[in-house]
Amino acid sequence: STKSGTNSFHGSAFEFLEVNTPGFQDFGRNPFTQNTALTGFPGTYTPTTHQNQFGGSIGGPIVKDKLFFFADLQLTREHMGSSVLTSVPTAQDRTGNLSDWLALGPQYQAYCPNTGSPTTGLGRTPIPGNILFICGLSAQAEAILSSLPLPNTSTLTASGLIPPYNNYIANGTVRTTGDQGDMRFDYRANEKNGFFGRYSGAGYSVNAPGAFGNLGG
């Protein structure tokens, strides 16, 4: 339902603002991925978070006692900071040496894809020590690797090994934009008959950055 305009002009305005600026408030902060002392990576930070909803309404007469208008508008501008812990190839992995994976267990044994059954994979030849350059790295793989960043954090397994995964922390801000509003016109033909028309519209967009940037993401 929407209001109708009247013989008098009336309006309203509002704004709801919530801001988290690094160095001030820290609501929504993840201390494990946004704390340099814990991650050991100087690039970790608390991304800016803010939400702003604002708008207003106005209504009044076009022709006294006959034709009236009413309009309202609400705009949303939200920047929500977030973080993610994900995995990237280590400097050693990028050379085709995946021995660090094999050290974690036999389930990470690599096999030469040009051997064994092409449908079931049975009979594949294990790659000694998981040194992949024995089979060769494709130009496509090397191009993909060049677009990915190097690790910026690490953790130890129970056996004291540094696993080649969960080694990259990325922080960013998801941006949401929303616009919505209504426009209404009322016409009173006589005491018993009246007409009105209304148009309502809304549009939203969300932009979420990839952890590895536009290319790597």
C-alpha positions in Angstrom: 0.0 0.0 0.0 1.1 3.6 -0.6 0.0 6.9 0.7 -1.9 9.5 -1.2 -1.0 13.1 -1.5 -3.2 15.7 0.2 -4.1 19.3 -0.2 -1.0 20.2 1.9 2.6 19.5 1.1 4.3 17.0 3.4 7.7 15.4 3.3 10.2 13.3 5.3 13.8 12.4 5.2 15.9 9.7 6.9 19.3 8.2 7.1 20.7 5.2 8.9 24.5 5.0 8.9 26.8 2.3 10.3 30.5 2.7 9.8 33.5 0.6 10.7 36.8 2.3 9.9 40.1 0.4 10.6 41.6 1.9 13.8 38.3 2.9 15.3 35.4 0.4 15.7 36.2 -3.3 15.1 32.8 -5.0 14.9 32.7 -7.9 12.5 36.5 -8.2 12.7 38.1 -11.7 12.3 41.1 -11.7 14.6 42.6 -14.8 13.1 42.8 -13.5 9.5 42.9 -9.8 10.1 45.6 -9.5 12.7 49.3 -9.2 11.7 50.6 -10.5 15.0 48.7 -13.8 14.5 49.1 -14.3 10.8 52.7 -13.0 10.5 51.7 -11.3 7.3 51.9 -7.5 7.3 49.3 -7.1 4.6 46.4 -8.4 6.8 44.0 -5.6 7.7 40.4 -5.0 8.7 38.6 -4.0 5.5 36.3 -1.0 5.7 32.7 -1.9 6.5 29.9 0.6 6.3 26.1 0.5 5.6 24.2 3.6 4.6 20.4 3.7 4.0 18.9 7.0 3.2 15.9 8.6 1.4 12.7 10.4 1.9 9.2 11.1 0.7 7.1 14.0 -0.5 3.4 14.5 -1.3 1.0 17.3 -2.0 -1.5 18.7 -4.4 -1.2 19.3 -8.2 -4.8 20.6 -8.5 -6.4 21.4 -5.2 -9.2 18.9 -4.2 -8.7 17.1 -7.5 -5.2 15.8 -8.4 -2.5 14.8 -5.9 0.9 13.2 -6.0 3.1 11.2 -3.6 6.7 9.9 -4.1 9.2 8.1 -2.0 12.8 6.9 -2.4 15.2 4.7 -0.5 18.9 4.2 -1.4 21.2 1.6 0.0 25.0 1.8 -0.1 26.7 -1.1 1.7 30.4 -2.0 1.9 30.8 -5.2 3.9 34.4 -6.2 4.8 35.2 -9.9 4.8 38.2 -12.3 4.7 38.9 -15.8 3.4 41.5 -18.4 4.1 42.2 -20.3 0.9 45.1 -22.1 -0.9 47.7 -21.2 -3.5 50.6 -23.2 -4.9 53.9 -22.7 -3.0 57.1 -21.6 -4.7 58.2 -25.2 -4.7 54.9 -26.5 -6.2 55.2 -24.0 -9.0 58.4 -25.7 -10.2 56.5 -29.0 -10.5 57.9 -30.4 -7.3 55.0 -31.6 -5.2 57.0 -33.6 -2.7 55.6 -31.5 0.1 52.2 -33.0 -0.6 53.6 -36.5 -0.7 55.2 -35.9 2.7 51.7 -35.6 4.1 50.6 -39.1 3.1 50.3 -41.6 0.3 46.9 -40.2 -0.6 48.7 -37.3 -2.3 50.7 -39.5 -4.6 50.7 -38.0 -8.1 50.4 -40.1 -11.3 51.5 -39.5 -14.9 48.2 -38.9 -16.7 49.5 -40.5 -20.0 49.7 -44.0 -18.4 47.1 -46.6 -17.4 43.5 -46.9 -18.5 42.2 -43.6 -20.0 38.7 -44.4 -18.7 39.3 -45.8 -15.2 42.8 -44.6 -14.4 43.9 -48.1 -13.4 47.5 -49.0 -14.0 48.7 -45.4 -13.8 52.4 -44.9 -13.2 53.3 -43.1 -9.9 55.5 -40.1 -10.5 58.6 -40.7 -8.3 58.7 -38.2 -5.4 55.8 -36.3 -7.0 58.3 -34.4 -9.2 55.9 -33.4 -12.0 58.4 -32.0 -14.5 59.3 -35.6 -15.4 56.0 -35.5 -17.3 56.3 -31.8 -18.1 54.2 -28.8 -17.2 51.9 -27.4 -19.9 52.1 -23.8 -21.0 48.5 -23.4 -19.9 49.4 -24.5 -16.3 52.3 -22.1 -16.2 50.1 -19.2 -17.4 47.6 -19.9 -14.7 50.3 -20.2 -12.0 51.6 -16.8 -13.0 48.3 -15.2 -12.2 48.2 -16.6 -8.6 49.9 -15.0 -5.7 52.4 -16.7 -3.4 51.4 -17.9 0.1 51.2 -15.2 2.8 50.6 -17.4 5.9 51.2 -21.0 7.1 50.2 -23.4 9.8 51.8 -26.5 11.2 50.3 -30.0 11.1 50.3 -32.3 14.2 53.5 -33.9 12.9 55.2 -30.5 12.6 55.0 -30.2 8.8 53.9 -27.1 6.9 51.1 -28.1 4.6 51.0 -26.6 1.1 47.3 -25.5 1.6 45.3 -23.1 3.7 48.2 -20.8 3.1 46.7 -17.6 1.7 44.6 -14.9 3.4 42.7 -12.4 1.4 40.7 -9.5 2.6 38.2 -7.5 0.6 34.9 -5.5 0.6 31.7 -6.7 -1.0 29.8 -3.7 -2.4 26.0 -3.7 -2.6 24.0 -0.9 -4.2 20.2 -0.7 -4.0 17.7 1.9 -5.3 14.0 1.6 -4.8 11.1 4.0 -5.0 7.4 4.7 -5.7 5.4 7.3 -7.5 1.6 7.7 -7.1 -1.0 10.0 -8.6 -4.6 10.3 -7.3 -7.5 11.9 -9.1 -10.8 12.6 -7.5 -13.5 12.9 -10.2 -16.3 13.5 -7.7 -17.4 12.5 -4.2 -18.0 8.9 -5.2 -15.3 8.2 -7.8 -11.6 8.4 -7.6 -8.7 6.9 -9.6 -5.1 6.4 -8.8 -2.0 5.0 -10.6 1.2 3.9 -9.1 4.7 3.0 -10.4 7.2 1.1 -8.2 10.7 0.2 -9.1 13.8 -1.4 -7.5 17.3 -2.3 -8.7 20.2 -3.9 -6.9 23.8 -4.7 -7.8 26.5 -6.7 -5.9 30.2 -6.6 -6.6 32.4 -9.2 -4.8 36.2 -9.1 -5.4 37.9 -12.4 -6.1 40.6 -13.5 -3.6 43.2 -13.5 -6.3 42.1 -10.3 -8.1 40.3 -9.9 -11.4 42.6 -12.1 -13.4 43.5 -14.9 -11.0 40.0 -14.9 -9.5 
